[in-house]
């Protein structure tokens, strides 16, 4: 009897999976809320990769921050090379 109830419950769960999957809207790959994953090499390993997933908006924000940091580093290094400073 328990076996039959368990199988019926499993059947209901399996039947509901496609309905849940259809409720999730498909986002355009360029949508800011779309998740994109990238693989990065792990330092100290020749083969291991780390997979990092973020939204497009998060990747853009991270890239902008890295660009600002690089510009700041270049500006500071040029200021240190300035003979009049």
MMTF fields as JSON, N, C-alpha, C and O atoms, coordinates in Angstrom:
{
  "mmtfVersion": "1.0.0",
  "mmtfProducer": "UNKNOWN",
  "numBonds": 339,
  "numAtoms": 340,
  "numGroups": 85,
  "numChains": 1,
  "numModels": 1,
  "chainsPerModel": [1],
  "groupsPerChain": [85],
  "chainIdList": ["A"],
  "bondAtomList": [4, 2, 8, 6, 12, 10, 16, 14, 20, 18, 24, 22, 28, 26, 32, 30, 36, 34, 40, 38, 44, 42, 48, 46, 52, 50, 56, 54, 60, 58, 64, 62, 68, 66, 72, 70, 76, 74, 80, 78, 84, 82, 88, 86, 92, 90, 96, 94, 100, 98, 104, 102, 108, 106, 112, 110, 116, 114, 120, 118, 124, 122, 128, 126, 132, 130, 136, 134, 140, 138, 144, 142, 148, 146, 152, 150, 156, 154, 160, 158, 164, 162, 168, 166, 172, 170, 176, 174, 180, 178, 184, 182, 188, 186, 192, 190, 196, 194, 200, 198, 204, 202, 208, 206, 212, 210, 216, 214, 220, 218, 224, 222, 228, 226, 232, 230, 236, 234, 240, 238, 244, 242, 248, 246, 252, 250, 256, 254, 260, 258, 264, 262, 268, 266, 272, 270, 276, 274, 280, 278, 284, 282, 288, 286, 292, 290, 296, 294, 300, 298, 304, 302, 308, 306, 312, 310, 316, 314, 320, 318, 324, 322, 328, 326, 332, 330, 336, 334],
  "bondOrderList": [1, 1, 1, 1, 1, 1, 1, 1, 1, 1, 1, 1, 1, 1, 1, 1, 1, 1, 1, 1, 1, 1, 1, 1, 1, 1, 1, 1, 1, 1, 1, 1, 1, 1, 1, 1, 1, 1, 1, 1, 1, 1, 1, 1, 1, 1, 1, 1, 1, 1, 1, 1, 1, 1, 1, 1, 1, 1, 1, 1, 1, 1, 1, 1, 1, 1, 1, 1, 1, 1, 1, 1, 1, 1, 1, 1, 1, 1, 1, 1, 1, 1, 1, 1],
  "groupList": [{"groupName": "UNK", "atomNameList": ["N", "CA", "C", "O"], "elementList": ["N", "C", "C", "O"], "formalChargeList": [0, 0, 0, 0], "bondAtomList": [1, 0, 2, 1, 3, 2], "bondOrderList": [1, 1, 2], "singleLetterCode": "X", "chemCompType": "L-PEPTIDE LINKING"}],
  "groupTypeList": [0, 0, 0, 0, 0, 0, 0, 0, 0, 0, 0, 0, 0, 0, 0, 0, 0, 0, 0, 0, 0, 0, 0, 0, 0, 0, 0, 0, 0, 0, 0, 0, 0, 0, 0, 0, 0, 0, 0, 0, 0, 0, 0, 0, 0, 0, 0, 0, 0, 0, 0, 0, 0, 0, 0, 0, 0, 0, 0, 0, 0, 0, 0, 0, 0, 0, 0, 0, 0, 0, 0, 0, 0, 0, 0, 0, 0, 0, 0, 0, 0, 0, 0, 0, 0],
  "groupIdList": [1, 2, 3, 4, 5, 6, 7, 8, 9, 10, 11, 12, 13, 14, 15, 16, 17, 18, 19, 20, 21, 22, 23, 24, 25, 26, 27, 28, 29, 30, 31, 32, 33, 34, 35, 36, 37, 38, 39, 40, 41, 42, 43, 44, 45, 46, 47, 48, 49, 50, 51, 52, 53, 54, 55, 56, 57, 58, 59, 60, 61, 62, 63, 64, 65, 66, 67, 68, 69, 70, 71, 72, 73, 74, 75, 76, 77, 78, 79, 80, 81, 82, 83, 84, 85],
  "secStructList": [7, 2, 2, 2, 2, 2, 2, 2, 2, 2, 2, 2, 2, 2, 2, 2, 2, 2, 2, 2, 2, 2, 2, 1, 7, 7, 7, 7, 6, 6, 1, 6, 6, 1, 3, 3, 3, 3, 3, 3, 3, 7, 6, 6, 7, 1, 1, 7, 3, 3, 3, 3, 3, 3, 3, 2, 2, 2, 2, 2, 2, 2, 2, 2, 2, 2, 2, 2, 2, 2, 2, 2, 2, 2, 2, 2, 2, 2, 2, 2, 2, 7, 6, 6, 7],
  "xCoordList": [0.824, 0.0, 0.872, 0.595, 1.927, 2.814, 3.539, 3.793, 3.867, 4.546, 3.677, 4.168, 2.397, 1.474, 1.341, 1.337, 1.231, 1.13, 2.409, 2.354, 3.548, 4.822, 4.947, 5.41, 4.544, 4.623, 3.66, 3.991, 2.483, 1.531, 2.085, 1.962, 2.688, 3.266, 4.417, 4.559, 5.226, 6.336, 5.813, 6.376, 4.748, 4.141, 3.629, 3.769, 3.039, 2.552, 3.712, 3.616, 4.789, 5.959, 6.566, 6.863, 6.751, 7.338, 6.44, 6.939, 5.146, 4.216, 4.252, 3.992, 4.569, 4.583, 5.87, 5.897, 6.934, 8.227, 8.14, 8.626, 7.556, 7.484, 6.681, 6.994, 5.667, 4.859, 5.694, 5.573, 6.533, 7.386, 8.419, 8.7, 8.985, 9.996, 9.414, 10.123, 8.168, 7.555, 7.229, 7.108, 7.085, 6.764, 7.942, 7.733, 9.168, 10.347, 10.487, 10.65, 10.427, 10.53, 11.947, 12.923, 12.049, 13.353, 13.826, 13.137, 15.001, 15.563, 16.484, 17.129, 16.537, 17.49, 18.891, 19.095, 19.862, 21.203, 21.874, 22.837, 21.388, 21.938, 21.154, 21.504, 20.101, 19.294, 20.161, 20.916, 20.073, 20.879, 20.632, 21.52, 19.441, 19.126, 19.453, 19.314, 19.888, 20.244, 21.55, 22.479, 21.609, 22.798, 23.753, 23.355, 25.012, 26.061, 27.182, 27.594, 27.663, 28.737, 30.031, 30.031, 31.128, 32.458, 33.372, 33.209, 34.337, 35.323, 36.651, 37.1, 37.272, 38.554, 39.535, 39.168, 40.781, 41.818, 42.092, 42.13, 42.28, 42.595, 44.107, 44.867, 44.538, 45.967, 46.588, 46.071, 47.706, 48.399, 48.01, 48.559, 47.082, 46.663, 46.809, 46.548, 47.23, 47.377, 46.074, 45.894, 45.165, 43.948, 42.661, 41.629, 42.677, 41.449, 40.905, 41.651, 39.599, 38.901, 37.804, 37.222, 37.538, 36.462, 35.363, 35.635, 34.137, 32.996, 32.298, 31.89, 32.168, 31.531, 30.348, 30.49, 29.189, 27.96, 27.472, 27.355, 27.191, 26.655, 25.706, 25.699, 24.91, 24.038, 24.886, 25.997, 24.36, 25.074, 25.342, 26.399, 24.398, 24.584, 25.748, 26.531, 25.863, 26.97, 28.308, 29.298, 28.344, 29.588, 29.993, 31.171, 29.014, 29.301, 29.839, 30.816, 29.197, 29.615, 31.037, 31.841, 31.343, 32.676, 33.709, 34.788, 33.393, 34.301, 34.561, 35.7, 33.518, 33.677, 34.561, 35.391, 34.39, 35.205, 36.671, 37.568, 36.913, 38.284, 38.929, 40.116, 38.163, 38.691, 39.04, 40.064, 38.176, 38.472, 39.735, 40.573, 39.863, 41.055, 42.321, 43.347, 42.246, 43.408, 43.765, 44.941, 42.762, 43.01, 43.635, 44.542, 43.146, 43.685, 45.145, 45.973, 45.461, 46.827, 47.758, 48.864, 47.308, 48.117, 48.327, 49.433, 47.27, 47.359, 48.34, 49.163, 48.249, 49.154, 50.597, 51.516, 50.809, 52.184, 52.781, 53.975, 51.971, 52.458, 52.778, 53.747, 51.991, 52.234, 53.55, 54.26, 53.874, 55.129, 56.32, 57.427, 56.146, 57.234, 57.463, 58.456, 56.555, 56.627, 57.772, 57.723, 58.814, 59.95, 59.612, 60.32, 58.528, 58.19, 57.369, 57.154, 56.898, 56.009, 56.692, 56.058],
  "yCoordList": [-1.195, 0.0, 1.265, 2.215, 1.266, 2.425, 2.603, 3.728, 1.492, 1.529, 2.225, 3.034, 1.908, 2.496, 3.998, 4.779, 4.403, 5.829, 6.563, 7.673, 5.946, 6.567, 6.724, 7.759, 5.718, 5.788, 6.844, 7.542, 6.965, 7.982, 9.381, 10.278, 9.567, 10.858, 11.196, 12.338, 10.199, 10.414, 10.795, 11.664, 10.146, 10.455, 11.887, 12.559, 12.359, 13.739, 14.734, 15.777, 14.411, 15.3, 15.368, 16.455, 14.223, 14.183, 14.9, 15.571, 14.77, 15.432, 16.948, 17.683, 17.422, 18.859, 19.527, 20.748, 18.77, 19.355, 20.163, 21.294, 19.659, 20.487, 21.767, 22.79, 21.73, 22.924, 23.983, 25.17, 23.573, 24.518, 25.086, 26.284, 24.248, 24.708, 25.706, 26.612, 25.567, 26.473, 27.823, 28.817, 27.883, 29.134, 30.104, 31.314, 29.608, 30.456, 31.098, 30.393, 32.421, 33.07, 32.951, 33.049, 32.741, 32.672, 34.098, 34.883, 34.415, 35.747, 35.761, 34.762, 36.895, 37.088, 37.018, 37.463, 36.468, 36.3, 37.632, 37.664, 38.726, 40.052, 40.803, 41.934, 40.192, 40.801, 40.983, 40.076, 42.13, 42.346, 41.312, 41.059, 40.712, 39.732, 38.303, 37.386, 38.099, 36.755, 36.338, 37.136, 35.081, 34.562, 33.998, 33.258, 34.362, 33.874, 33.302, 33.916, 32.129, 31.48, 31.552, 31.454, 31.723, 31.763, 30.843, 30.665, 30.264, 29.399, 30.131, 30.76, 30.034, 30.661, 29.619, 28.738, 29.717, 28.791, 29.04, 30.182, 27.95, 28.044, 28.198, 27.406, 29.216, 29.466, 28.297, 27.856, 27.8, 26.678, 25.337, 24.308, 25.329, 24.078, 24.224, 25.287, 23.142, 23.173, 22.877, 23.285, 22.169, 21.737, 22.174, 22.24, 22.471, 22.788, 24.148, 25.12, 24.203, 25.445, 25.693, 24.758, 26.955, 27.346, 27.987, 28.852, 27.567, 28.097, 29.139, 28.849, 30.351, 31.443, 31.933, 32.253, 31.988, 32.425, 33.723, 33.836, 34.693, 35.984, 36.493, 35.998, 37.483, 38.089, 38.985, 39.372, 39.304, 40.2, 41.548, 42.142, 42.028, 43.306, 43.223, 44.165, 42.095, 41.921, 41.834, 42.409, 41.109, 41.021, 42.407, 42.761, 43.2, 44.539, 45.426, 46.15, 45.366, 46.172, 45.799, 46.676, 44.505, 44.035, 44.53, 44.978, 44.454, 44.915, 46.412, 46.86, 47.179, 48.625, 48.951, 49.856, 48.219, 48.441, 48.105, 48.831, 47.007, 46.629, 47.669, 47.965, 48.223, 49.27, 50.532, 51.167, 50.893, 52.058, 51.822, 52.713, 50.609, 50.283, 50.354, 50.867, 49.84, 49.875, 51.313, 51.675, 52.141, 53.55, 54.274, 55.088, 53.975, 54.591, 54.19, 55.025, 52.925, 52.442, 53.133, 53.54, 53.264, 53.933, 55.397, 55.919, 56.058, 57.472, 57.67, 58.584, 56.806, 56.929, 56.633, 57.28, 55.655, 55.339, 56.455, 56.734, 57.105, 58.244, 59.428, 60.147, 59.637, 60.743, 60.523, 61.483, 59.281, 58.984, 59.15, 59.365, 59.058, 59.196, 60.648, 60.972, 61.509, 62.917, 63.589, 63.656, 64.094, 64.704, 65.988, 66.362, 66.679, 67.925, 67.696, 68.633, 66.447, 66.173, 65.755, 65.492],
  "zCoordList": [0.0, 0.0, 0.0, -0.732, 0.828, 0.885, -0.443, -0.874, -1.085, -2.374, -3.421, -4.208, -3.422, -4.395, -4.158, -5.11, -2.902, -2.578, -2.973, -3.503, -2.717, -3.067, -4.575, -5.053, -5.323, -6.785, -7.334, -8.292, -6.739, -7.18, -6.896, -7.73, -5.731, -5.371, -6.316, -6.754, -6.621, -7.544, -8.933, -9.597, -9.357, -10.65, -10.701, -11.723, -9.61, -9.559, -9.606, -10.253, -8.929, -8.926, -10.317, -10.815, -10.944, -12.281, -13.282, -14.186, -13.138, -14.047, -13.871, -14.824, -12.677, -12.401, -12.863, -13.017, -13.089, -13.465, -14.758, -14.771, -15.842, -17.054, -16.847, -17.456, -16.011, -15.76, -15.047, -15.351, -14.11, -13.394, -14.351, -14.316, -15.2, -16.145, -17.137, -17.575, -17.497, -18.453, -17.823, -18.54, -16.508, -15.843, -15.857, -15.768, -15.965, -15.976, -17.342, -18.338, -17.413, -18.721, -19.273, -18.53, -20.57, -21.22, -21.487, -22.139, -20.976, -21.154, -22.362, -22.679, -23.028, -24.105, -23.51, -22.38, -24.241, -23.681, -23.361, -22.595, -23.931, -23.642, -22.571, -22.232, -22.034, -20.981, -19.727, -19.378, -19.043, -17.836, -16.739, -15.925, -16.704, -15.674, -16.08, -15.271, -17.324, -17.779, -17.116, -16.992, -16.691, -16.017, -17.058, -17.958, -16.914, -17.802, -16.934, -15.95, -17.308, -16.564, -17.355, -18.582, -16.641, -17.257, -16.463, -15.255, -17.167, -16.519, -16.434, -17.393, -15.261, -15.016, -14.514, -13.736, -14.955, -14.491, -13.013, -12.555, -12.279, -10.853, -10.724, -11.281, -9.992, -9.818, -9.066, -8.04, -9.591, -8.973, -9.556, -9.161, -10.477, -11.11, -12.614, -13.178, -13.254, -14.702, -15.428, -16.575, -14.765, -15.449, -14.782, -15.45, -13.508, -12.794, -13.2, -13.315, -13.415, -13.765, -12.742, -12.192, -12.501, -11.595, -12.432, -13.264, -12.214, -12.951, -12.078, -10.953, -12.61, -11.88, -12.707, -13.887, -12.077, -12.747, -12.115, -10.895, -12.968, -12.537, -13.61, -14.738, -13.247, -14.249, -15.153, -14.791, -16.315, -17.232, -16.571, -16.779, -15.782, -15.089, -14.1, -13.982, -13.389, -12.445, -13.174, -12.722, -14.313, -15.097, -15.597, -15.552, -16.077, -16.576, -15.45, -15.638, -14.286, -13.142, -12.708, -12.391, -12.695, -12.331, -13.34, -12.951, -14.617, -15.667, -15.549, -15.685, -15.299, -15.141, -13.945, -14.018, -12.838, -11.644, -11.921, -11.493, -12.635, -12.974, -13.886, -13.744, -14.818, -15.692, -14.906, -15.16, -13.944, -13.099, -12.275, -12.14, -11.723, -10.924, -11.782, -11.336, -13.011, -13.908, -14.266, -14.26, -14.579, -14.887, -13.703, -13.874, -12.498, -11.289, -11.083, -10.72, -11.313, -11.164, -12.159, -11.803, -13.4, -14.426, -14.077, -14.213, -13.63, -13.259, -12.111, -12.139, -11.1, -9.952, -10.336, -9.832, -11.228, -11.618, -12.461, -12.351, -13.304, -14.098, -13.198, -13.444, -12.177, -11.246, -10.496, -10.198, -10.196, -9.504, -10.411, -9.918, -11.733, -12.684, -13.077, -13.728, -12.686, -13.054, -12.295, -11.067, -12.993, -12.292, -11.548, -10.612, -11.953, -11.284, -10.022, -9.253, -9.792, -8.67, -7.492, -6.471]
}
